[in-house]
Each structure stands twice: as C-alpha cells, then as structure tokens.
Amino acid sequence: MRRLAVLSLLAVAAACQPAAPVVDPAAEEAAIIAQVNVFNAAAAAYDTVALVSVYTPDAILLAPNQERLQGTAEITQFFSGMQQVQAQMVLTPVAIEVAASGDMAVEEGTWASTIPMPNGGTYADNGKYLVGWKKVDGTWLIQIDAWNSDNAPPAAN
C-alpha cells in the first residue's frame, strides 16, 4: 500500500510539472528579422539610440580589428562614428536557429558597407556575421555580435 501511495505521489508530482514552452520557430524568426530591420533602419538614419536599443545592456561587440566592447556606453560610442564618416551598412540574415526553450537564438548573415572616401571614391566592404540573440521580457535583443570581412584590408597609402 505504501508503494502505491509513493507511486501515486510521484505521478501527481510529474503531472504538476510545468509544460515545456511551446515555441513557434517561424514566429520567433520573424520577430528577430523585425529587429534586424530596426537595426538597418537605425543605421541608415544614423540613429545610434535606436540602433543600440536592439542590444542588451551588457551586450558584447566583437568587431574586426577592435578590442572587445561591452555594454551600452561602449557600443554607443562605436556606432556613433558612422555618421561622421558617412558609413552605410546593411545586414541580411541568412539563417536563424531558435533554441527549443524559445529564449535564445543564433543568427548567421551577411553584411555590406560603404564609406565615401576623400578622393571622391567609395570604399566598399562586405562579409559575414554571427549574432547571439536573447529574449528579454518578450523582446529579442542582441547579446553578442561578431563579424568579419570577406576582403583583404585596403592597401596602406
């Protein structure tokens, strides 16, 4: 009888466990793409505040040929230089993988940028990136951002 009582309690305890979250990968991917669109629009408008708003407050930025940057202040400083040099940048997601838990995701993509040069030409660059997303209070935010170029550095003058 005691064994039956224990098994009954275990069955009840197991039934009371919270159900695994139901994650709709397509909806989560669409939400991340919407955030990428916010990033692209903010970059095009040189709106550093809006651009940085898609990052977590403790986000990490791993830009090529730069030291590791972390947090809103350092990331804001990094992106605030875009307007000064009239840089343009566009991100294009290639693949997004949402964790089964629905609170983390990894995005792979490509990027392209242009910077007007003093001689009237344009420096164009492109490459690939990986972004780690974290869902914070229902909103997808960038936790870690790393990218590199597909091209050799420009020749020194």
N, C-alpha and C positions, 0 to 999 in steps of 0.2 A: 504494500500500500504506500509505504514511504517513497519507494522508487517511482510509482505512478504520480505522486504529488510533485516530486522533483522534476520529472519529465514534463508535467503539466505547466509548472512554473517556467521552465526553460522555453517551452513552446509559446507561452504568453509573452515572455520577455523578448523572444525573437520576433514575434508579431508586432511588438511595440517599437521596434527599431525604426528610425525614420527611413523612408524610401529613398533610394538613390535619386539624385536630382535628374529630372527629365531635361535633357539638353537637345535643342534643335540646332544642329550644326549650321544649317543654311541660314537661319535667323541670326546666329552669332556671327557668322562670316559677314553677313550684310551689315551688321552693326559695326564691325571692325572696318569694313570698307567705307562706311559713312564717316568714321573717324579719320581715315586716310584722306577722304575728300575734304574734311575740315582742315587737316594739315596742309594739303595742297593749296586750298583757297587762301589760308592764312599766309603761307609762304609767298604766294603770288602778290598778295596785298601788303607784304612786309609788316603783317600784324603779329608781332612777336608774342604778345599776350595770348592771342587766340592759338597760335602755333604751340606755345608751351603748355597751354591748357589740356592738350591731349597726352601729356606726360604725368606720371605720378610725381608727387612732391620729392620723392627720393630716387627718381629715375637715374639711370646710368646711360651716358652717351659715350660711345666708342667711335669717334671719328678718325679717319685716316690721318696719320702724321700729327696726331694730337695726343696730349695726355688724357687719361680717363677723367671725364667730367661727371659730377653727380649733384643732383638737386636742382631745384627751380632756378636759383640765382645763377649758377654756372651755365645751365642750359640756356637761360635767357640771354646771358652775355654772349654765348657762342652764336646764337641765331640773330642777335641784334646787328651783327656786322653785315648781314645780307644786303640790307638796303644801301649801306654806304658804298658797296662795290656794285650795286645793281644786279646782284646774282639772282638768277631764276632757277628753280628746282621743281621737278615733278616726280612723284613716286607712283609706281604702278605695281600693285600686288600681283603676284604670280600664283602663290599657293598660301592657304591659311589652314592650319590644323588646330582645332579647338579640343582641349582636354576633355575627357569624359566627365570631369567634375563641373565643367562649364565656367570655371573661373580663371583659366589661363589659356593662352593661345600663342602660337608661333606663326609669324607671317614671313614669307620669303617674297622678295620683289626685286624690281629693277628701278633705277633712278637715272635721271638725266638732268644736267645743269648747264647753264651758260652764264658767262661773265663777260661783259664788254671790256675790251682792252683799250688802253690809252691811244694806241696807234689806229684805232677805228675798227680793228678786227674783233672777233669774238672767240673767247676760249670756251670750248665745249667739252664736256666730260660726261661719262656715263659709267654705271657699274651695277652692283647688286647689293642687297641689304638683307639683314635678318632683324626682326623686331620681336621682342617678347612682350606680349600683352597681358595685363592683369585686369580682371573685372573688379571695380571698386564701387560699391553702392549702386550696382546695376549699370555702370558705365565702363566701357573698355578704355583703358589708359595704357600708354607705353611705359613699361617697366625698364626695359633695356633696348638700346638702339645701336646697331653696329653696321657699318657699311665700308665698302672699298671700291676703288676704281677698276675698270676693266682695261685702262690705258696706262701707258708709261707716263711718268711725270713730265711736264713740259721742260724743254731744254733751257738751261740757265743762259741768260744773256750776258 
